[in-house]
Amino acid sequence: MDFSTITDLLIGWVLGIGATVNDLPGTIAFALGLFTWFSVELVFRRIVAGLRWVVLLGVLAGLGVSLPYVASLMFERGGEPPALSVPQDPSG
């Protein structure tokens, strides 16, 4: 059995029970609602977790920031500051 078959089977089962939810005892209807809520939340959480990385990489690509540049910013260990040249004032 693959994942899509299991998903279709569970969706059909929940819809079949949901069609008769008015005839169910309160405890079973509550348990069904709780199961459905957490199942849908789990699916959305996985989708959003994947989209978070897609959005982050899209923002970095949109800004033109490359992976080597980001790595150099993250792993740079400091060092000597760059030398600044002070312009000479001709009147002074």
N, CA, C and O of each residue as an XYZ file, in Angstrom:
368
protein
N       0.833     -1.180      0.000
C       0.000      0.000      0.000
C       0.880      1.246      0.000
O       1.813      1.354      0.796
N       0.588      2.159     -0.872
C       1.367      3.390     -0.890
C       0.633      4.469     -0.086
O      -0.493      4.283      0.375
N       1.313      5.587      0.058
C       0.811      6.668      0.906
C      -0.500      7.247      0.390
O      -1.390      7.562      1.180
N      -0.628      7.388     -0.916
C      -1.857      7.979     -1.466
C      -3.067      7.060     -1.240
O      -4.176      7.544     -1.017
N      -2.860      5.760     -1.298
C      -3.960      4.826     -1.038
C      -4.413      4.911      0.411
O      -5.610      4.915      0.700
N      -3.443      4.979      1.322
C      -3.777      5.108      2.745
C      -4.500      6.424      3.004
O      -5.475      6.465      3.755
N      -4.022      7.499      2.383
C      -4.658      8.801      2.554
C      -6.084      8.785      2.029
O      -6.994      9.281      2.693
N      -6.288      8.221      0.847
C      -7.640      8.137      0.288
C      -8.561      7.288      1.168
O      -9.734      7.616      1.345
N      -8.027      6.207      1.711
C      -8.810      5.346      2.580
C      -9.227      6.081      3.853
O     -10.382      5.991      4.268
N      -8.297      6.808      4.474
C      -8.622      7.550      5.695
C      -9.599      8.686      5.427
O     -10.504      8.927      6.226
N      -9.425      9.386      4.305
C     -10.349     10.471      3.957
C     -11.753      9.910      3.731
O     -12.734     10.487      4.200
N     -11.852      8.806      3.027
C     -13.148      8.177      2.808
C     -13.798      7.722      4.102
O     -15.011      7.843      4.273
N     -12.978      7.191      5.023
C     -13.492      6.734      6.310
C     -14.036      7.903      7.128
O     -15.125      7.816      7.696
N     -13.264      9.012      7.186
C     -13.702     10.183      7.945
C     -14.949     10.795      7.322
O     -15.864     11.196      8.041
N     -14.999     10.870      6.001
C     -16.193     11.415      5.343
C     -17.410     10.523      5.555
O     -18.522     11.021      5.727
N     -17.206      9.213      5.543
C     -18.310      8.296      5.788
C     -18.870      8.440      7.191
O     -20.086      8.421      7.380
N     -18.002      8.582      8.168
C     -18.456      8.784      9.542
C     -19.046     10.184      9.700
O     -20.037     10.375     10.404
N     -18.427     11.155      9.040
C     -18.914     12.525      9.140
C     -20.314     12.697      8.586
O     -21.045     13.585      9.025
N     -20.700     11.867      7.633
C     -22.049     11.949      7.073
C     -23.100     11.524      8.095
O     -24.253     11.947      8.026
N     -22.687     10.682      9.043
C     -23.627     10.224     10.068
C     -23.299     10.815     11.433
O     -23.680     10.245     12.456
N     -22.605     11.936     11.469
C     -22.144     12.489     12.746
C     -23.305     12.935     13.637
O     -23.165     12.950     14.860
N     -24.427     13.291     13.060
C     -25.564     13.703     13.888
C     -26.134     12.537     14.691
O     -26.757     12.744     15.732
N     -25.923     11.321     14.212
C     -26.444     10.150     14.905
C     -25.442      9.563     15.897
O     -25.783      8.641     16.637
N     -24.210     10.082     15.926
C     -23.183      9.544     16.821
C     -23.366     10.068     18.236
O     -23.886     11.166     18.434
N     -22.935      9.277     19.229
C     -22.901      9.799     20.598
C     -21.891     10.951     20.697
O     -20.951     11.031     19.905
N     -22.091     11.824     21.658
C     -21.251     13.017     21.786
C     -19.778     12.722     21.947
O     -18.945     13.422     21.373
N     -19.435     11.702     22.715
C     -18.031     11.370     22.952
C     -17.348     10.915     21.667
O     -16.215     11.312     21.392
N     -18.017     10.098     20.891
C     -17.428      9.604     19.642
C     -17.316     10.736     18.617
O     -16.328     10.817     17.887
N     -18.326     11.608     18.564
C     -18.262     12.752     17.646
C     -17.111     13.677     18.029
O     -16.404     14.191     17.161
N     -16.925     13.888     19.333
C     -15.807     14.710     19.799
C     -14.473     14.072     19.438
O     -13.564     14.760     18.974
N     -14.347     12.763     19.645
C     -13.102     12.061     19.317
C     -12.824     12.125     17.818
O     -11.673     12.280     17.410
N     -13.857     12.008     17.001
C     -13.675     12.120     15.554
C     -13.203     13.513     15.163
O     -12.307     13.662     14.332
N     -13.807     14.528     15.761
C     -13.380     15.898     15.492
C     -11.951     16.147     15.931
O     -11.193     16.827     15.239
N     -11.582     15.600     17.076
C     -10.218     15.744     17.583
C      -9.217     15.057     16.666
O      -8.167     15.618     16.353
N      -9.541     13.844     16.236
C      -8.667     13.115     15.316
C      -8.498     13.871     13.995
O      -7.388     13.990     13.475
N      -9.607     14.376     13.463
C      -9.551     15.103     12.193
C      -8.745     16.377     12.340
O      -7.932     16.704     11.475
N      -8.962     17.098     13.426
C      -8.243     18.358     13.659
C      -6.738     18.124     13.693
O      -5.987     18.811     13.000
N      -6.297     17.167     14.489
C      -4.861     16.941     14.611
C      -4.256     16.350     13.347
O      -3.091     16.614     13.048
N      -5.004     15.569     12.608
C      -4.501     15.028     11.344
C      -4.280     16.139     10.332
O      -3.241     16.191      9.674
N      -5.252     17.023     10.209
C      -5.119     18.133      9.266
C      -4.006     19.079      9.707
O      -3.253     19.588      8.877
N      -3.905     19.316     11.019
C      -2.842     20.182     11.522
C      -1.464     19.599     11.216
O      -0.545     20.336     10.860
N      -1.316     18.289     11.351
C      -0.045     17.644     11.059
C       0.324     17.793      9.586
O       1.481     18.055      9.256
N      -0.653     17.628      8.706
C      -0.393     17.788      7.269
C       0.017     19.221      6.961
O       0.989     19.448      6.240
N      -0.721     20.195      7.504
C      -0.370     21.596      7.260
C       0.986     21.951      7.837
O       1.728     22.723      7.230
N       1.328     21.406      8.997
C       2.617     21.691      9.611
C       3.766     21.205      8.721
O       4.785     21.884      8.587
N       3.595     20.036      8.122
C       4.643     19.517      7.232
C       4.753     20.346      5.955
O       5.852     20.598      5.461
N       3.611     20.764      5.430
C       3.637     21.589      4.217
C       4.301     22.924      4.506
O       5.130     23.385      3.722
N       3.946     23.553      5.626
C       4.510     24.860      5.963
C       5.996     24.749      6.269
O       6.759     25.654      5.931
N       6.421     23.666      6.900
C       7.846     23.484      7.183
C       8.641     23.403      5.881
O       9.743     23.945      5.792
N       8.094     22.736      4.885
C       8.776     22.681      3.587
C       8.754     24.023      2.881
O       9.741     24.418      2.261
N       7.632     24.725      2.973
C       7.537     26.035      2.316
C       8.422     27.077      2.980
O       8.862     28.017      2.319
N       8.694     26.932      4.274
C       9.559     27.880      4.974
C      10.942     27.929      4.313
O      11.499     29.006      4.101
N      11.481     26.762      3.995
C      12.798     26.719      3.361
C      12.740     27.235      1.931
O      13.678     27.880      1.463
N      11.653     26.956      1.243
C      11.505     27.445     -0.132
C      11.458     28.970     -0.137
O      12.090     29.610     -0.978
N      10.719     29.546      0.792
C      10.622     31.005      0.871
C      11.966     31.608      1.247
O      12.377     32.609      0.661
N      12.653     31.019      2.211
C      13.959     31.541      2.621
C      14.958     31.510      1.475
O      15.671     32.488      1.247
N      15.016     30.405      0.757
C      15.936     30.323     -0.380
C      15.520     31.272     -1.499
O      16.375     31.831     -2.186
N      14.216     31.459     -1.687
C      13.735     32.398     -2.694
C      14.102     33.829     -2.358
O      14.464     34.606     -3.242
N      14.009     34.184     -1.082
C      14.398     35.538     -0.664
C      15.884     35.750     -0.875
O      16.302     36.794     -1.374
N      16.682     34.766     -0.498
C      18.131     34.904     -0.693
C      18.484     34.998     -2.170
O      19.344     35.790     -2.555
N      17.831     34.203     -2.992
C      18.091     34.266     -4.431
C      17.601     35.590     -5.007
O      18.243     36.158     -5.891
N      16.471     36.081     -4.512
C      15.944     37.352     -4.994
C      16.836     38.521     -4.627
O      16.920     39.501     -5.367
N      17.495     38.421     -3.497
C      18.421     39.486     -3.097
C      19.769     39.358     -3.788
O      20.611     40.250     -3.677
N      19.977     38.277     -4.487
C      21.244     38.080     -5.185
C      22.366     37.630     -4.269
O      23.541     37.805     -4.594
N      22.027     37.068     -3.156
C      23.030     36.602     -2.204
C      23.335     35.152     -2.536
O      22.435     34.315     -2.590
N      24.590     34.867     -2.756
C      24.963     33.503     -3.112
C      25.344     32.705     -1.865
O      25.651     33.274     -0.818
N      25.318     31.413     -1.992
C      25.651     30.533     -0.880
C      27.083     30.727     -0.374
O      27.280     30.745      0.841
N      28.094     30.872     -1.242
C      29.443     31.123     -0.711
C      29.542     32.426      0.075
O      30.295     32.503      1.046
N      28.791     33.455     -0.332
C      28.826     34.718      0.394
C      28.201     34.563      1.775
O      28.732     35.070      2.763
N      27.070     33.859      1.842
C      26.419     33.636      3.131
C      27.315     32.791      4.029
O      27.406     33.048      5.229
N      27.975     31.787      3.460
C      28.871     30.945      4.253
C      30.059     31.751      4.759
O      30.507     31.550      5.888
N      30.574     32.659      3.941
C      31.700     33.480      4.397
C      31.269     34.418      5.513
O      32.059     34.701      6.413
N      30.037     34.905      5.475
C      29.545     35.749      6.558
C      29.364     34.946      7.836
O      29.632     35.443      8.930
N      28.909     33.710      7.700
C      28.648     32.897      8.881
C      29.927     32.377      9.525
O      30.012     32.291     10.750
N      30.916     32.031      8.716
C      32.095     31.359      9.246
C      33.336     32.242      9.259
O      34.434     31.750      9.518
N      33.186     33.515      8.989
C      34.338     34.417      9.015
C      34.803     34.556     10.461
O      33.989     34.712     11.370
N      36.122     34.499     10.666
C      36.653     34.504     12.015
C      37.259     35.849     12.403
O      38.006     35.927     13.379
N      36.964     36.862     11.686
C      37.498     38.172     12.039
C      38.835     38.397     11.362
O      39.073     37.889     10.266
N      39.685     39.133     11.990
C      40.991     39.441     11.425
C      41.244     40.925     11.535
O      40.553     41.646     12.254
N      42.241     41.359     10.813
C      42.601     42.770     10.839
C      41.551     43.589     10.108
O      41.064     43.174      9.056
N      41.201     44.733     10.647
C      40.261     45.582      9.924
C      40.944     46.159      8.688
O      42.164     46.325      8.679
N      40.189     46.460      7.664
C      40.804     47.021      6.469
C      41.382     48.407      6.753
O      40.835     49.191      7.528
N      42.505     48.673      6.095
C      43.153     49.972      6.282
C      42.337     51.055      5.586
O      41.891     50.892      4.451
N      42.157     52.158      6.294
C      41.418     53.278      5.741
C      42.415     54.346      5.296
O      43.372     54.657      6.004
N      42.177     54.883      4.141
C      43.047     55.974      3.685
C      42.340     57.294      3.973
O      41.178     57.485      3.616
N      43.059     58.191      4.622
C      42.500     59.487      4.957
C      42.945     60.478      3.895
O      44.144     60.636      3.667
N      41.994     61.157      3.232
C      42.397     62.111      2.209
C      43.096     63.316      2.832
O      42.729     63.794      3.906
N      44.100     63.779      2.130
C      44.865     64.939      2.590
C      44.126     66.222      2.211
O      43.679     66.378      1.075
N      44.005     67.123      3.158
C      43.351     68.401      2.914
C      44.374     69.359      2.313
O      45.368     69.669      2.970
N      44.165     69.839      1.083
C      45.176     70.696      0.457
C      45.310     72.057      1.150
O      46.345     72.707      1.008
N      44.309     72.498      1.884
C      44.421     73.821      2.491
C      45.107     73.759      3.856
O      45.436     74.797      4.429
N      45.324     72.549      4.380
C      45.773     72.451      5.742
C      47.153     72.163      5.942
O      47.604     72.065      7.084
